[in-house]
Amino acid sequence: MTSAWILVGGRLVPGPALAALPHPDLVIAADGGARHATTLGVPVDLWVGDFDSSDGLTLDVPRDVHPRAKDSTDAELAIRLARERGSTSLAILGAFGGRFDHAFALALGAVRLAQEGLDVLLHSGDESGHPLRPGEPLHLTLAAGQTFSVLAAGPLHRLSIVGARWPLQAAEVPSGSGHTLSNEAAGGELVVQLTRGTALVTVLHPAGTLLAGDPYSVS
C-alpha cells in the first residue's frame, strides 16, 4: 500500500493527533497548502495548482501549473497526481476550515474515493473525517467522552453505532439529520456501520488525545 499526504489550504492545528500519523511515501501540496509542510516537518515532492493562493511562498520542488479557469480544484488535481503515482492511501491534511464550498467538496469527494476502494482520511489536527463504506464496519479507538458525529450525506439505511454514549442499532437516518451529531465515545473501540448510504464520521481531537484504528495512526 503506497501512502500519500495531500496538503490543502484549510486549517491545520499542530498536536498529538497529527504527530501520530506515520510519514507517507509521497507528499503533494495543492497551491497554498504547501504552507503546511513546515508545520508537518515534511518535504514536498510535488506542488500543483493555479498558484493563486501561494503568494510569498517559495519551494524548490517540481511544479505542475494549471490555469485558474479549470474544471478541477487544486486538491482534486493533487489527488489525481497521487493516484497516477500509485497511491492507494490518502491523508488530506488541512481539510477543514477555510472556504465552506471547498471543505464540503473535499468531504463528499473523500466518500466517493473510499467507495472506489481507496483508504482516505481527512485531518486538520483538531478534527478528522473518515468515510463510511456501506457493508464495511469502521473501527476507531477513542478516549471516553471524545466527540464524534456521523454526517448523513444521503439517507442512511440500518446505521449501527457500538461503543458510544448513545448507541444505535439498524437505524434509518434521513439526509442531513442532526440525530447522529455530537455523540460521545464510551472509551475504547467505536464501531460504526451501515448497509446503504453515504456518510462521513468526524472526530474531534482535543489536546492530549490520540486517534487509533485507522490506516494513518498508531495504537
C-alpha positions in Angstrom: 0.0 0.0 0.0 1.5 3.3 -1.1 0.5 6.3 1.0 0.3 10.0 0.1 -0.3 13.2 2.0 -2.2 15.8 0.2 -1.7 19.3 1.7 -4.6 21.6 1.1 -5.3 25.2 2.2 -7.6 24.8 5.2 -6.9 24.8 8.9 -4.1 22.7 10.4 -3.6 22.6 14.1 -0.4 21.0 15.5 -0.9 18.4 18.2 -0.6 14.7 19.1 -3.2 13.6 16.6 -1.1 14.9 13.7 2.1 13.7 15.3 0.7 10.2 15.4 0.5 10.0 11.6 3.2 7.8 10.0 5.1 9.7 7.3 4.0 8.9 3.8 5.7 7.7 0.7 4.7 10.9 -1.2 3.7 14.5 -0.3 1.8 16.6 -2.8 0.9 20.2 -2.0 -2.1 21.8 -3.5 -1.4 25.5 -4.1 -1.4 27.3 -0.7 -1.5 24.0 1.2 2.3 24.0 0.7 2.5 26.2 3.8 1.6 23.2 6.0 4.8 21.4 5.0 6.7 23.3 7.7 4.2 22.6 10.4 4.3 18.9 9.5 8.0 18.8 9.1 8.0 17.0 5.7 9.5 17.8 2.3 7.1 18.4 -0.6 7.6 16.1 -3.6 5.3 17.9 -6.0 3.5 21.2 -6.0 0.3 21.6 -8.1 -2.4 24.2 -8.7 -3.1 27.6 -10.3 -0.9 29.2 -7.6 -3.4 32.0 -6.8 -3.2 31.4 -3.0 0.6 30.9 -2.5 1.9 34.5 -2.7 5.2 34.9 -0.9 5.7 31.1 -0.7 8.8 29.6 -2.4 9.6 25.9 -2.6 12.4 24.3 -4.6 10.3 21.4 -5.9 8.7 20.4 -9.2 5.6 22.5 -10.0 2.6 21.4 -12.1 0.9 24.7 -13.1 -2.7 25.0 -14.2 -4.8 28.0 -15.3 -7.3 29.5 -12.9 -10.1 28.7 -15.3 -10.2 24.9 -14.9 -12.7 22.1 -14.2 -11.0 20.7 -11.1 -9.9 22.2 -7.7 -6.3 22.2 -6.8 -7.0 19.5 -4.3 -8.5 17.3 -6.9 -5.5 17.8 -9.2 -3.2 16.8 -6.3 -5.3 13.7 -5.6 -5.2 12.8 -9.3 -1.4 13.0 -9.3 -1.2 10.8 -6.2 -3.4 8.2 -7.8 -1.4 8.3 -11.0 1.7 7.6 -8.9 0.1 4.5 -7.4 -1.0 5.9 -4.0 -3.9 3.9 -2.6 -4.0 5.5 0.9 -4.6 9.3 1.0 -4.4 11.6 4.0 -5.8 15.0 3.0 -4.3 17.4 5.6 -5.7 20.9 6.1 -9.1 19.6 5.1 -11.3 21.6 7.5 -11.8 25.3 7.9 -11.3 27.9 5.2 -14.0 28.2 2.5 -17.0 26.1 3.1 -17.5 25.1 -0.5 -14.0 23.6 -0.7 -14.3 21.8 2.6 -17.7 20.4 1.7 -16.5 19.3 -1.8 -13.5 17.6 -0.1 -15.8 15.7 2.3 -18.0 14.4 -0.4 -15.0 13.6 -2.6 -13.4 11.6 0.2 -16.6 9.5 0.5 -16.6 8.9 -3.3 -12.9 7.9 -3.3 -13.5 5.5 -0.4 -16.3 3.9 -2.4 -13.8 3.5 -5.2 -11.6 1.4 -2.9 -9.1 3.9 -1.6 -8.3 4.4 2.1 -9.0 8.1 2.8 -8.5 10.3 5.8 -9.3 14.0 6.2 -7.5 15.8 9.0 -6.9 19.2 10.4 -5.2 18.2 13.6 -8.1 19.1 15.8 -10.7 17.3 13.7 -10.6 14.3 11.4 -13.0 12.7 8.9 -13.5 9.1 8.0 -15.6 7.9 5.1 -18.0 5.2 6.0 -18.3 2.4 3.3 -21.6 0.5 3.2 -21.2 -3.0 4.5 -17.7 -2.3 6.0 -17.5 -1.5 9.7 -15.4 1.5 10.6 -13.3 0.7 13.8 -11.9 3.7 15.7 -10.3 3.7 19.2 -11.3 6.9 21.0 -11.0 8.2 24.5 -14.0 8.2 26.8 -16.1 11.3 26.1 -14.4 12.1 22.8 -16.9 13.7 20.5 -17.8 12.2 17.1 -20.6 12.7 14.6 -22.0 10.6 11.7 -22.8 13.1 8.8 -25.5 11.7 6.6 -24.8 13.0 3.1 -27.8 11.0 1.9 -30.3 8.6 3.5 -28.6 6.1 5.7 -30.1 2.6 6.0 -29.5 0.3 9.0 -26.9 2.5 10.7 -25.4 1.0 13.8 -23.1 2.6 16.4 -21.5 0.5 19.1 -19.2 1.8 21.8 -20.9 5.2 22.2 -22.8 7.0 24.9 -25.8 6.9 22.5 -25.6 3.7 20.5 -27.8 2.9 17.5 -29.0 -0.4 16.1 -30.0 -0.7 12.5 -31.5 2.9 12.4 -32.9 4.7 9.4 -31.4 8.2 9.3 -32.5 10.9 6.8 -30.1 13.0 4.9 -28.7 15.9 6.9 -30.2 14.7 10.2 -28.9 16.1 13.4 -29.8 12.8 15.2 -26.3 11.4 14.7 -24.3 14.6 15.5 -22.2 15.3 18.7 -22.2 11.7 20.1 -19.6 10.7 22.6 -17.3 7.6 22.7 -17.7 5.3 25.6 -13.9 4.8 25.6 -12.1 2.0 23.7 -13.4 0.7 20.4 -16.1 2.5 18.5 -17.7 0.6 15.6 -19.9 2.3 13.0 -21.5 0.6 10.1 -24.4 0.8 7.7 -25.8 -1.3 4.9 -26.5 1.5 2.4 -25.9 5.3 2.1 -23.3 8.0 2.0 -21.7 9.1 5.3 -18.6 10.7 6.9 -17.7 10.1 10.5 -16.0 13.1 12.0 -14.0 13.1 15.3 -12.8 16.0 17.4 -9.3 15.8 18.8 -8.8 17.9 22.0 -5.2 18.4 23.1 -3.7 15.2 24.5 -6.0 12.7 22.7 -4.8 10.3 20.0 -6.8 8.5 17.4 -6.1 4.9 16.7 -7.5 2.2 14.5 -7.3 3.9 11.1 -4.6 3.4 8.4 -2.7 6.6 9.4 -2.4 6.3 13.2 -0.9 4.2 15.8 -2.4 2.4 18.8 
